[in-house]
């Protein structure tokens, strides 16, 4: 299957079309909304389901050296990618050091929804992947934030890291739920999955469609409100950086000997940009940074790019390189 067929299939999937509907409705200023409590409930469901299924896969696969090395690779990528993003922003955007560091943090951390969309594409293509990639996703949330703070401290003569920031990083709800459900799945294995399969397997894609409808509404609002701060260089960065990240993820995935599905997910994690955990941490750590810049870039530019064109491109490259 060539890249154009993959892209067409992905663009015409219910998941992508639901996101597109949300963006279109928001840009047209429709009064369509998803209640906040419902959106939060859907995100809790998705995080629990993907974490639990990942834990079951690890229980079935067993803990080995590749798992440990994959976690280490994820941490290294999360530390390093913000440094690349920061250097790129210095050339392409003209942002202040503070804003550039805040944006860079988003591009070392991950978007769990993009990860979930990647697993959905793999399932549709009939490809398997290593279940412990969920643990890699969790490991990549926090290191990027530390890289961003180091970048700022280099220009500010040092910066005290508040205890509130560490709380944001270590006890962020999405990380706690993802890691917790992962360990529940790993402890209960296939027997545990069989007990709740009708809840976390069959409804998964339907809930994902509604969640991405809400994400489309949020992204559309971000594009409307953040359009005034989006210069051509910033917009270009929002597409170029995920491509650079995906190449780094490809290299690590191949070196680790991951399956085609595992390589794709390593590329997706490295190419995605956080819009939940990192913005929450930035509000505490770098309150002077401009949210309209980093939120519009991560949610309004990089997220739609990855969802519509990026994932099919990454899959085509992963299949070509691994022969899968």
LINPEBEL-V647253 format. One record per residue. N is the residue number from 1. RES is the residue in three letters. SS is DSSP state (@ for helix, = for strand, . for the rest). Layout:
# LINPEBEL-V647253
n & res & ss
N & RES & SS
N & RES & SS
This chain:
# LINPEBEL-V647253
n & res & ss
1 & UNK & .
2 & UNK & .
3 & UNK & @
4 & UNK & @
5 & UNK & @
6 & UNK & @
7 & UNK & @
8 & UNK & @
9 & UNK & @
10 & UNK & @
11 & UNK & @
12 & UNK & .
13 & UNK & .
14 & UNK & @
15 & UNK & @
16 & UNK & @
17 & UNK & @
18 & UNK & @
19 & UNK & @
20 & UNK & @
21 & UNK & @
22 & UNK & @
23 & UNK & @
24 & UNK & @
25 & UNK & @
26 & UNK & @
27 & UNK & @
28 & UNK & .
29 & UNK & .
30 & UNK & .
31 & UNK & .
32 & UNK & .
33 & UNK & .
34 & UNK & .
35 & UNK & .
36 & UNK & @
37 & UNK & @
38 & UNK & @
39 & UNK & @
40 & UNK & @
41 & UNK & @
42 & UNK & @
43 & UNK & @
44 & UNK & @
45 & UNK & @
46 & UNK & @
47 & UNK & @
48 & UNK & @
49 & UNK & @
50 & UNK & @
51 & UNK & @
52 & UNK & @
53 & UNK & @
54 & UNK & @
55 & UNK & @
56 & UNK & @
57 & UNK & @
58 & UNK & @
59 & UNK & @
60 & UNK & @
61 & UNK & @
62 & UNK & .
63 & UNK & .
64 & UNK & .
65 & UNK & @
66 & UNK & @
67 & UNK & @
68 & UNK & @
69 & UNK & @
70 & UNK & @
71 & UNK & @
72 & UNK & @
73 & UNK & @
74 & UNK & @
75 & UNK & @
76 & UNK & @
77 & UNK & @
78 & UNK & @
79 & UNK & @
80 & UNK & @
81 & UNK & @
82 & UNK & @
83 & UNK & @
84 & UNK & @
85 & UNK & @
86 & UNK & @
87 & UNK & @
88 & UNK & @
89 & UNK & @
90 & UNK & @
91 & UNK & @
92 & UNK & @
93 & UNK & .
94 & UNK & .
95 & UNK & .
96 & UNK & .
97 & UNK & @
98 & UNK & @
99 & UNK & @
100 & UNK & @
101 & UNK & @
102 & UNK & @
103 & UNK & @
104 & UNK & @
105 & UNK & @
106 & UNK & @
107 & UNK & .
108 & UNK & .
109 & UNK & .
110 & UNK & .
111 & UNK & .
112 & UNK & @
113 & UNK & @
114 & UNK & @
115 & UNK & @
116 & UNK & @
117 & UNK & @
118 & UNK & @
119 & UNK & @
120 & UNK & @
121 & UNK & @
122 & UNK & @
123 & UNK & @
124 & UNK & @
125 & UNK & .
126 & UNK & .
127 & UNK & .
128 & UNK & .
129 & UNK & .
130 & UNK & .
131 & UNK & .
132 & UNK & .
133 & UNK & @
134 & UNK & @
135 & UNK & @
136 & UNK & @
137 & UNK & @
138 & UNK & @
139 & UNK & @
140 & UNK & .
141 & UNK & .
142 & UNK & .
143 & UNK & @
144 & UNK & @
145 & UNK & @
146 & UNK & @
147 & UNK & @
148 & UNK & @
149 & UNK & @
150 & UNK & @
151 & UNK & @
152 & UNK & @
153 & UNK & @
154 & UNK & @
155 & UNK & @
156 & UNK & @
157 & UNK & .
158 & UNK & .
159 & UNK & .
160 & UNK & .
161 & UNK & .
162 & UNK & .
163 & UNK & @
164 & UNK & @
165 & UNK & @
166 & UNK & @
167 & UNK & @
168 & UNK & @
169 & UNK & @
170 & UNK & @
171 & UNK & .
172 & UNK & .
173 & UNK & @
174 & UNK & @
175 & UNK & @
176 & UNK & @
177 & UNK & @
178 & UNK & @
179 & UNK & @
180 & UNK & @
181 & UNK & @
182 & UNK & @
183 & UNK & @
184 & UNK & @
185 & UNK & @
186 & UNK & @
187 & UNK & @
188 & UNK & @
189 & UNK & @
190 & UNK & @
191 & UNK & @
192 & UNK & @
193 & UNK & @
194 & UNK & @
195 & UNK & @
196 & UNK & @
197 & UNK & @
198 & UNK & @
199 & UNK & @
200 & UNK & @
201 & UNK & .
202 & UNK & .
203 & UNK & .
204 & UNK & @
205 & UNK & @
206 & UNK & @
207 & UNK & @
208 & UNK & @
209 & UNK & @
210 & UNK & @
211 & UNK & @
212 & UNK & @
213 & UNK & @
214 & UNK & @
215 & UNK & @
216 & UNK & @
217 & UNK & @
218 & UNK & @
219 & UNK & @
220 & UNK & @
221 & UNK & @
222 & UNK & @
223 & UNK & @
224 & UNK & @
225 & UNK & @
226 & UNK & @
227 & UNK & .
228 & UNK & .
229 & UNK & .
230 & UNK & .
231 & UNK & .
232 & UNK & @
233 & UNK & @
234 & UNK & @
235 & UNK & @
236 & UNK & @
237 & UNK & @
238 & UNK & @
239 & UNK & @
240 & UNK & @
241 & UNK & @
242 & UNK & @
243 & UNK & @
244 & UNK & @
245 & UNK & @
246 & UNK & @
247 & UNK & @
248 & UNK & @
249 & UNK & @
250 & UNK & @
251 & UNK & @
252 & UNK & @
253 & UNK & @
254 & UNK & @
255 & UNK & @
256 & UNK & @
257 & UNK & .
258 & UNK & .
259 & UNK & .
260 & UNK & @
261 & UNK & @
262 & UNK & @
263 & UNK & @
264 & UNK & @
265 & UNK & @
266 & UNK & @
267 & UNK & @
268 & UNK & @
269 & UNK & @
270 & UNK & @
271 & UNK & @
272 & UNK & .
273 & UNK & .
274 & UNK & .
275 & UNK & .
276 & UNK & .
277 & UNK & @
278 & UNK & @
279 & UNK & @
280 & UNK & @
281 & UNK & @
282 & UNK & @
283 & UNK & @
284 & UNK & @
285 & UNK & @
286 & UNK & .
287 & UNK & .
288 & UNK & .
289 & UNK & .
290 & UNK & .
291 & UNK & @
292 & UNK & @
293 & UNK & @
294 & UNK & @
295 & UNK & @
296 & UNK & @
297 & UNK & @
298 & UNK & @
299 & UNK & @
300 & UNK & @
301 & UNK & @
302 & UNK & @
303 & UNK & @
304 & UNK & @
305 & UNK & @
306 & UNK & @
307 & UNK & @
308 & UNK & @
309 & UNK & @
310 & UNK & @
311 & UNK & @
312 & UNK & @
313 & UNK & @
314 & UNK & @
315 & UNK & @
316 & UNK & @
317 & UNK & @
318 & UNK & @
319 & UNK & @
320 & UNK & @
321 & UNK & @
322 & UNK & @
323 & UNK & .
324 & UNK & .
